[in-house]
Amino acid sequence: MTAAPGTTSGLPLDYAAPQPAPAPAPAPVGHSHAPLSMKANFSWTLAGNVAYAACQWAMLVVLAKLGTPEKVGQFVLGLAVTAPVMLFSSLKLRSVQATDARGDFHFGDYFALRLLCTALALAVVAVLALFGGYARETALVVLAVGTAKALESLSDILQGLFQQHERMDWIARSLALKGVLSLAALATVFYLTRSVVFASAAMAAAFAAVLALFDLPVSAKLLRANAAHAHASDAHASGARASLLRPRWHPATLKALFVLTLPLGVAVAANSLGANIPRYFLASEGGERVVGIFGAIASPLAAGVLVINALGQSAAPRLAKYHAAGAAPAFDRTLRKLLLTGAALGALGLLFSLVAGRRVLLLLFKPEYAQHFDVFLWLVGAAALQYTYVFLGSAINAMRFFRIQLPMNLVNPLAGLVACAVLVPRFGLRGAAWAVFATTVCEGLAYLGIFFYLRRRRGNGSADAVQAAAPAGR
């Protein structure tokens, strides 16, 4: 689907760029910067996500083994409080950047908006930590985790540059470094101090080190290669020089990019809020102890999430190119493979959990966690459903339908709020797991409904009619 007449690849009609709209970014010169195949990108993404998710999960294992459920609960609450704020501030710019096949914006535009939004988000996290009614130590954990997530957000926008050029190997190296260093820092400091505050601050320091020593230098090298290529061809030299590793503070451009991505920011924040609502209710009803137990037994599910993320991230640029080129059969064939893979992974995960889930919980944590095996199974069932339909969201992103995702993603927090309000006060941890499962079912139905609506609209009428309808859903 192409942009409707009178628009610029889906940009608002009143958008006025400070300079002529750039052409798609030129491919970097030199073999060392050449895009990788989709198979290679998937392999690298999977490896990087495995390393990073394993290290993040191992942090909870360290806290559970060396500390108490209350200590785990402090860390889980730090993540739960900061996640919706930081995800909203991200505006899902990395996905928009990676699927910007027409070159609507320069890297400097994405970088500037991410810097601005991250600074504002960190201020909001500080307000929540100081005035949210938390105990002093928990508030400090929220601040430390928020700082770490702000640094991670800056790495993320640089990784979007790598993803746009289909170099997922650089992202994998960054994730692996960040995971190993942050785990080592957190584990060492917690072992020495038994303080979640100091351990979280050490994690933030590790994130800062990877940002400064890997992400920024590699990004600068990639952009210099692009600039050299553009200067050699002389066709896009000015655009390439403008794409050096620095933010571009053009208010009209930033406003256009913000308007374009705001629905995505609201949607991903709503999704995160929905995922964390059970933790908020558990904290209110049972305190940090039950939050720690719930967060710990849910953490092994990251094993499936990392595979799903690897597939989605690797396929996003390819899906976007198929869509931009009007290659509907190739788009549908790729999406079908993704959906079948997600369904198979979900089924395998559920089968494994039924057979060995209790022993896994005993091995990773302590008996007080494994006694809630039924809660774990409900969470695995919810994850299996999610793995099946989540790629529909990747397809909608690749088609660059952003605004329509807002009502779709509001289903998650609204359903979660109702389910948790009914179930958690009465059934505790088990009620929280039931609420997660019910919310997942509602969200899956919303994804299916929106996707088939878009497909039907794309398939009805002439191409001109479809183009004319496109901006209303964007």
C-alpha positions as a printed Julia matrix, in Angstrom:
474×3 Matrix{Float64}:
   0.0     0.0    0.0
   1.36    3.38  -0.96
   0.62    6.79   0.42
  -2.5     8.56  -0.72
  -2.24   11.43  -3.16
  -1.27   14.61  -1.37
   0.69   12.85   1.35
   4.35   11.99   1.75
   4.57    8.34   2.7
   1.92    8.75   5.34
   3.2    12.07   6.79
   0.65   14.74   7.74
  -0.53   17.03   4.94
   0.78   20.11   6.76
   4.25   18.6    7.28
   6.96   21.03   6.17
  10.46   19.64   6.36
  13.3    22.07   6.98
  14.96   20.75   3.82
  13.89   18.64   0.82
  12.64   15.18   1.76
  15.57   12.79   1.69
  15.76    9.76  -0.49
  16.08    6.33   1.13
  19.35    5.96   2.97
  22.08    4.65   0.66
  23.5     1.26   1.39
  26.79    1.42   3.25
  29.89    0.76   1.23
  32.32   -1.99   1.99
  31.77   -5.63   2.76
  31.96   -5.03   6.51
  28.79   -2.9    6.37
  26.78   -4.95   3.86
  23.32   -6.13   4.99
  23.09   -9.72   6.2
  20.58  -12.27   4.97
  17.33  -12.72   6.87
  18.52  -16.14   8.05
  21.78  -14.7    9.36
  19.97  -11.8   10.98
  17.59  -14.16  12.73
  20.46  -16.29  14.0
  22.32  -13.26  15.35
  19.17  -11.75  16.85
  18.26  -15.01  18.53
  21.77  -15.37  19.93
  21.82  -11.8   21.22
  18.35  -12.01  22.73
  19.15  -15.38  24.31
  22.25  -13.94  25.97
  20.52  -10.78  27.13
  17.29  -12.41  28.33
  19.22  -15.15  30.1
  21.28  -12.56  31.95
  18.2   -10.5   32.86
  16.47  -13.63  34.12
  19.61  -14.67  35.99
  19.43  -11.39  37.92
  16.15  -12.51  39.46
  17.65  -15.92  40.19
  20.59  -14.25  41.98
  18.27  -12.06  44.02
  16.05  -15.04  44.86
  18.94  -17.33  45.82
  20.91  -14.78  47.84
  18.03  -12.69  49.15
  14.4   -12.93  50.12
  11.15  -12.65  48.14
  10.9    -9.11  49.52
  14.23   -8.21  47.86
  13.05   -9.74  44.59
   9.82   -7.79  44.98
  11.7    -4.49  45.24
  13.48   -5.16  41.97
  10.32   -6.38  40.23
   8.47   -3.26  41.4
  11.3    -1.11  40.06
  10.81   -2.7   36.67
   7.01   -2.54  36.87
   6.9     1.16  37.78
   9.44    2.32  35.19
   8.46    0.13  32.24
   5.23    1.89  31.12
   6.83    5.33  31.41
   9.98    4.4   29.51
   8.11    2.48  26.84
   5.77    5.4   26.25
   8.75    7.74  25.9
  10.3     5.35  23.37
   7.36    5.97  21.01
   8.5     2.67  19.51
  10.88    4.76  17.41
  13.13    1.81  16.74
  10.36   -0.05  14.9
   9.46    3.06  12.9
  13.12    3.67  12.1
  13.77    0.07  11.07
  10.74    0.06   8.73
  11.45    3.51   7.26
  12.1     2.01   3.83
  11.32    5.29   2.03
  13.72    7.38   4.11
  11.08    9.77   5.48
  13.36   10.85   8.34
  17.1    11.07   9.03
  18.74    9.24  11.89
  19.35   12.59  13.61
  15.6    13.15  13.8
  15.01    9.83  15.57
  17.98   10.48  17.87
  16.81   13.97  18.86
  13.27   12.86  19.66
  14.56    9.9   21.71
  16.87   12.17  23.74
  14.08   14.62  24.49
  11.5    11.98  25.42
  13.95    9.97  27.54
  14.86   13.03  29.61
  11.18   13.76  30.23
  10.5    10.12  31.11
  13.32   10.06  33.65
  11.81   13.12  35.33
   8.43   11.35  35.52
  10.06    8.26  37.05
  11.7    10.46  39.69
   8.32   11.96  40.6
   6.73    8.51  40.85
   9.59    7.24  43.03
   9.55   10.2   45.39
   5.8    10.72  45.68
   4.41    7.26  44.96
   4.13    6.22  48.59
   6.91    3.64  48.4
   9.29    2.79  51.21
  12.59    4.68  51.01
  14.62    1.73  49.76
  12.02    0.76  47.16
  11.87    4.36  45.91
  15.64    4.38  45.45
  15.42    1.1   43.53
  12.83    2.68  41.22
  15.2     5.61  40.59
  18.17    3.34  39.89
  16.19    1.06  37.56
  14.75    4.12  35.8
  18.27    5.42  35.15
  19.29    2.05  33.74
  16.25    1.97  31.46
  16.96    5.51  30.25
  20.46    4.44  29.21
  19.02    1.34  27.58
  16.6     3.55  25.64
  19.51    5.47  24.13
  21.16    2.21  23.11
  17.86    1.11  21.58
  17.66    4.0   19.11
  21.22    3.29  17.98
  20.29   -0.36  17.55
  17.41    0.82  15.36
  20.05    2.23  13.01
  21.73   -1.2   12.92
  18.39   -2.9   12.32
  17.49   -0.52   9.5
  20.68   -1.58   7.73
  19.92   -5.25   8.49
  22.98   -5.68  10.7
  21.48   -7.58  13.6
  24.92   -8.97  14.45
  25.89   -5.59  15.92
  22.72   -5.55  18.0
  23.48   -9.07  19.2
  26.96   -8.09  20.32
  25.61   -5.05  22.14
  22.94   -7.09  23.92
  25.38   -9.82  24.9
  27.86   -7.3   26.32
  25.14   -5.45  28.18
  23.66   -8.64  29.59
  26.92  -10.15  30.82
  28.29   -6.92  32.3
  25.04   -5.95  34.02
  24.58   -9.43  35.49
  28.16   -9.51  36.77
  27.81   -6.02  38.25
  24.46   -6.68  39.92
  25.46  -10.09  41.29
  28.79   -8.89  42.66
  27.37   -5.81  44.34
  24.36   -7.66  45.77
  26.59  -10.43  47.12
  28.78   -7.85  48.87
  26.08   -5.49  50.14
  22.73   -7.36  50.05
  21.31   -4.05  48.83
  18.99   -3.99  45.82
  19.6    -0.23  45.54
  23.36   -0.6   45.05
  22.86   -3.63  42.81
  20.46   -1.72  40.55
  22.89    1.22  40.39
  25.64   -1.19  39.33
  23.38   -2.5   36.55
  22.88    1.09  35.34
  26.65    1.64  35.31
  27.1    -1.44  33.11
  24.48   -0.13  30.65
  26.31    3.2   30.49
  29.61    1.45  29.74
  28.19   -0.5   26.78
  26.49    2.62  25.4
  29.72    4.62  25.54
  32.19    1.94  24.48
  30.23   -0.03  21.87
  26.9     1.41  20.67
  28.07    4.98  20.03
  31.38    4.09  18.28
  29.77    1.48  16.01
  26.93    3.87  15.1
  29.41    6.6   14.25
  31.35    4.2   12.04
  28.22    3.15  10.17
  27.1     6.74   9.59
  30.57    7.75   8.38
  30.46    4.89   5.86
  27.07    6.1    4.63
  28.36    9.66   4.36
  31.41    8.5    2.39
  29.21    6.53   0.0
  26.85    9.46  -0.53
  29.75   11.88  -1.03
  31.28    9.55  -3.62
  28.02    9.38  -5.58
  27.48   13.13  -4.93
  23.71   12.67  -5.3
  22.84   12.68  -1.65
  25.96   14.19  -0.13
  24.14   16.88   1.83
  21.64   14.39   3.25
  24.43   12.06   4.3
  26.42   14.82   5.97
  23.28   15.71   7.92
  23.07   12.12   9.16
  26.2    12.19  11.33
  25.94   10.92  14.89
  24.23   13.91  16.4
  20.61   14.93  16.97
  18.86   17.25  14.52
  16.76   19.82  16.33
  14.29   20.77  13.61
  10.97   21.52  15.38
   8.75   20.86  12.35
  10.4    17.52  11.68
  10.32   16.46  15.31
   6.65   17.42  15.53
   5.83   15.35  12.45
   7.75   12.37  13.8
   6.14   12.73  17.23
   2.63   12.89  15.74
   3.38    9.85  13.58
   4.7     7.74  16.46
   2.54    8.96  19.36
  -0.1     6.26  18.81
   2.66    3.64  18.98
   4.0     5.13  22.22
   0.56    5.1   23.8
  -0.07    1.57  22.53
   3.18    0.07  23.82
   2.81    1.88  27.16
  -0.74    0.59  27.47
   0.51   -2.9   26.69
   3.19   -2.63  29.38
   0.71   -1.2   31.83
  -1.57   -4.14  31.18
   1.27   -6.58  31.78
   2.19   -4.9   35.07
  -1.29   -4.31  36.48
  -1.22   -7.71  38.26
   1.99   -6.65  40.03
   0.43   -3.38  41.16
  -2.59   -5.19  42.59
  -0.41   -7.83  44.25
   1.75   -5.11  45.83
  -1.36   -3.41  47.17
  -2.9    -6.62  48.5
   0.12   -8.63  49.68
   3.19   -6.38  49.6
   6.61   -6.87  48.04
   6.81  -10.55  49.0
   4.01  -11.76  46.71
   5.22   -9.44  43.95
   8.64  -11.08  44.21
   7.17  -14.58  43.98
   4.97  -13.67  41.01
   7.83  -11.95  39.17
  10.23  -14.82  39.78
   7.95  -17.63  38.58
   7.0   -15.58  35.5
  10.63  -14.96  34.53
  11.36  -18.32  32.79
   8.8   -17.33  30.15
  11.44  -14.99  28.75
  12.85  -18.05  26.96
   9.95  -17.92  24.52
   9.78  -14.14  24.35
  13.38  -13.86  23.16
  12.74  -16.21  20.23
   9.58  -14.34  19.28
  11.39  -10.99  19.51
  14.26  -12.31  17.4
  11.87  -13.43  14.68
   9.87  -10.21  14.74
  12.89   -7.91  14.71
  14.59   -9.85  11.91
  11.47   -9.97   9.76
  10.32   -6.35  10.27
  12.6    -4.68   7.68
  11.83   -7.41   5.12
   8.07   -7.16   5.69
   8.29   -3.38   5.33
  10.16   -3.68   2.03
   7.65   -6.2    0.68
   4.82   -3.87   1.63
   6.51   -0.77   0.18
   7.14   -2.64  -3.08
   3.56   -3.94  -3.24
   4.78   -7.56  -3.06
   1.67   -8.9   -1.3
   2.33  -12.63  -1.93
   5.84  -12.43  -0.41
   4.47  -10.39   2.52
   1.74  -12.96   3.21
   4.08  -15.91   2.84
   6.55  -14.47   5.36
   3.82  -13.61   7.84
   2.29  -17.06   7.58
   5.63  -18.67   8.44
   5.98  -16.38  11.46
   2.5   -17.23  12.77
   3.05  -20.97  12.42
   6.41  -20.72  14.16
   4.87  -18.78  17.05
   2.09  -21.33  17.48
   4.59  -24.21  17.48
   6.8   -22.53  20.08
   3.81  -21.87  22.32
   2.66  -25.48  22.15
   6.16  -26.81  22.87
   6.57  -24.46  25.82
   3.27  -25.55  27.35
   4.13  -29.25  26.92
   7.56  -28.8   28.5
   6.09  -26.89  31.43
   3.54  -29.62  32.12
   6.3   -32.25  32.21
   9.17  -30.42  33.93
   7.92  -27.04  35.09
   7.85  -27.83  38.81
  11.41  -29.17  38.76
  12.56  -26.08  36.87
  11.11  -23.81  39.55
  12.75  -25.86  42.32
  16.09  -25.75  40.53
  16.03  -22.04  39.79
  14.51  -20.67  42.97
  13.4   -22.08  46.33
  10.55  -24.34  47.47
   8.41  -21.34  48.43
   8.33  -20.41  44.74
   7.71  -23.92  43.38
   4.64  -24.41  45.57
   2.83  -22.02  43.22
   3.22  -24.32  40.21
  -0.43  -23.88  39.19
   0.16  -20.14  38.87
   3.15  -20.86  36.64
   1.08  -23.07  34.31
  -1.59  -20.4   33.81
   1.15  -17.91  32.91
   2.69  -20.36  30.43
  -0.7   -20.87  28.81
  -1.13  -17.12  28.4
   2.35  -16.84  26.88
   1.6   -19.65  24.41
  -1.44  -17.75  23.14
   0.57  -14.54  22.83
   3.34  -16.17  20.81
   0.72  -17.14  18.23
  -0.78  -13.73  17.51
   2.01  -11.26  18.32
   3.37  -11.31  14.75
   0.17   -9.71  13.54
   1.4    -6.59  15.34
   4.7    -6.82  13.45
   2.76   -6.98  10.18
   0.65   -3.95  11.08
   3.83   -2.03  11.94
   5.41   -3.03   8.63
   2.33   -1.71   6.81
   2.89    1.49   8.84
  -0.59    1.54  10.3
   0.16    3.18  13.63
  -2.87    5.06  14.86
  -5.15    2.06  14.56
  -3.04    0.22  17.14
  -4.11    2.57  19.92
  -7.63    1.16  20.39
  -6.23   -2.34  19.84
  -3.7    -2.01  22.65
  -6.11   -0.35  25.06
  -7.82   -3.73  25.3
  -4.91   -5.07  27.36
  -4.89   -2.62  30.29
  -8.68   -2.26  30.4
  -9.24   -6.02  30.47
  -6.37   -6.44  32.94
  -7.74   -3.77  35.25
 -11.18   -5.36  35.37
  -9.86   -8.91  35.73
  -7.36   -8.01  38.46
  -9.9    -5.95  40.39
 -12.23   -8.95  40.46
  -9.75  -11.81  40.9
  -6.65  -10.64  42.8
  -8.3    -9.48  46.06
 -10.13  -12.81  46.33
  -7.65  -15.34  44.93
  -4.23  -13.66  45.33
  -1.46  -15.08  43.15
  -3.77  -17.56  41.43
  -6.2   -14.75  40.65
  -3.39  -12.69  39.13
  -2.5   -15.59  36.82
  -6.13  -16.02  35.78
  -6.32  -12.3   35.06
  -3.22  -12.52  32.84
  -4.75  -15.4   30.88
  -8.08  -13.62  30.42
  -6.34  -10.43  29.31
  -4.27  -12.35  26.76
  -7.37  -13.9   25.23
  -9.0   -10.46  24.87
  -5.86   -8.97  23.34
  -5.51  -11.82  20.85
  -9.07  -11.32  19.64
  -8.37   -7.6   19.21
  -5.24   -8.3   17.13
  -7.14  -10.7   14.9
 -10.03   -8.31  14.4
  -7.83   -5.35  13.48
  -5.6    -7.34  11.16
  -8.45   -8.89   9.18
 -10.14   -5.5    8.98
  -6.99   -4.03   7.41
  -6.57   -6.99   5.08
 -10.18   -6.74   3.93
  -9.85   -3.02   3.33
  -6.63   -3.52   1.42
  -8.22   -6.19  -0.75
 -11.47   -4.34  -1.53
 -11.81   -1.97  -4.46
  -9.17   -0.52  -6.68
  -5.68    0.47  -5.66
  -6.68    4.12  -5.75
  -9.56    3.5   -3.37
  -7.27    1.72  -0.96
  -4.75    4.55  -1.14
  -7.42    7.14  -0.51
  -8.54    5.28   2.6
  -5.02    4.77   4.0
  -4.5     8.0    6.01
  -7.65    7.46   8.05
  -6.15    4.4    9.63
  -2.65    5.67  10.11
